[in-house]
Amino acid sequence: MRTRNILEYLENSAALFPTKTAVLDEHGNCSYQELLENCQRIGSSLAGKIPQGAPVAVLMEKGIPALNAFWGIVY
């Protein structure tokens, strides 16, 4: 399975390893499926509100929520 971009990597990983831990921080962990669902939810909420290709700033503490925000913006 050839991956062409970083989002496809996440989607493929969620399909192959849905329950495997993708991210771990001091507060808990997140599976590939949870990460994909979170990024899709965030991305869908941003769609139509922010023009495609526009810069988006994220100011958050390091951790799973910040990574969810990053993936959501990519999505």
Residue pairs with C-beta under 8 A, 6 or more apart in sequence:
1 12
3 9
3 12
6 74
7 71
7 74
7 75
10 32
10 35
10 36
10 39
10 71
11 36
13 20
13 22
13 32
14 32
14 33
14 35
14 36
17 32
18 31
18 32
18 33
19 31
19 32
19 33
20 31
20 32
21 29
21 30
21 31
22 30
22 31
22 32
22 34
22 35
23 29
23 30
23 35
23 64
23 67
24 30
25 62
25 63
25 64
26 63
27 63
27 64
28 64
29 64
30 38
30 64
30 67
30 68
35 67
35 68
35 71
36 71
38 68
38 71
38 72
39 68
39 71
39 72
39 74
39 75
40 72
40 75
41 72
42 68
42 69
42 71
42 72
42 73
42 75
43 71
43 72
43 73
43 74
43 75
44 75
45 72
46 56
46 72
46 73
50 56
56 73
58 66
58 69
58 70
58 73
60 66
60 69
